[in-house]
Amino acid sequence: MLILTVTLNPAVDKTIQVDDFTMNQVNRVREARSDAGGKGINVSHAVKAMGHESTSYAIIGGRMGKYIKNTMDAEGIAFKYLEVDQETRTNLKVVDPVNGTHTDINEAGPEVDADFEQKVVELIAGDIKSGDILVLSGSILPGMSLSLYPDLIRVAASAGAVVIFDADGSQLDEGLNASPNIIKPNIDELSRLSGKTFGSDSEVIEYIRCLIQDGKLKDGALVSMGEAGALWVTLKTAIRVKAIKTEVKSTVGAGDSMVAALAIALESGLSEAEMLKLATAAAVARISTEGPIQCSAEKIDEISKRVVIETL
């Protein structure tokens, strides 16, 4: 059993700290750092930090693409990639510790044609095996069709692998047509998918169960709800956890840490309650840590002891 992560549109995340960031004025950078990023890559970072292994698949190009490859190699994360002629995007994260704000400015990424999509499908199809856990997360590249995620989900299903799907908007909507095993939306993404605002846990539970009954989702959903905590919902189970208060030092990768913990829980055969505790602790560890994802297994274990589970 292997954990495989796919990042179709990776990025180099440049994070800068600016005290009292102000629009339409000159702002002075106090600190700056660059990290290999993109949701699937973030998941692989978190898996590694938690003491497990994964293989990361990505599409890279140019100097920024080489930076990502070198970073993954240096961290000892198995990395397989397809190259494009254009430059991998750079995303700017502006952190203002004075006002407590986090502003993301994301580039679109290089554009590819339909022929390139087949290379992606062939790369994954050639490696994935029964029992593997395939994590599909993040945005697709400009020029890619909405059918790519469904194609990859079906490839995994045919191989007997489990799919964790973490996307937003039309990509999430289209991917559900291929029935992934698990989705990991936040509450805003789920609202956009459903076209309504959820006023209670019971409404979220009902909607997820409708997705399962309609054949759009095989197993369940882990719904992150910010300060309200998180919900794990299947056809027969609904478990919630309250958020743990902590100082927010970075918002980059909290959801990706949850996905990493979810994959590890499936790999390790943990119970649903233990899975939710691990996912919550991983997210809390992430947001309370500056810089790239470095949520150690020890820190997550300490936080998980404070997680309270409630069966609904």
Secondary structure, DSSP 8 states (H G I E B T S, - for coil): --EEEEESS-EEEEEEE-TT--TTS----SEEEEEEESHHHHHHHHHHHTT---EEEEEE-HHHHHHHHHHHHHTT-EEEEEE-SS--EEEEEEEETTTTEEEEE--------HHHHHHHHHHHHHH--TT-EEEEES---TT--TTHHHHHHHHHHHHT-EEEEE--HHHHHHHGGG--SEE--BHHHHHHHHTS---SHHHHHHHHHHHHHTTS-SSEEEEE-GGG-EEEEESS-EEEE-------S--TTHHHHHHHHHHHHHHHT--HHHHHHHHHHHHHHHHTS-SS----HHHHHHHHTT--EEE-
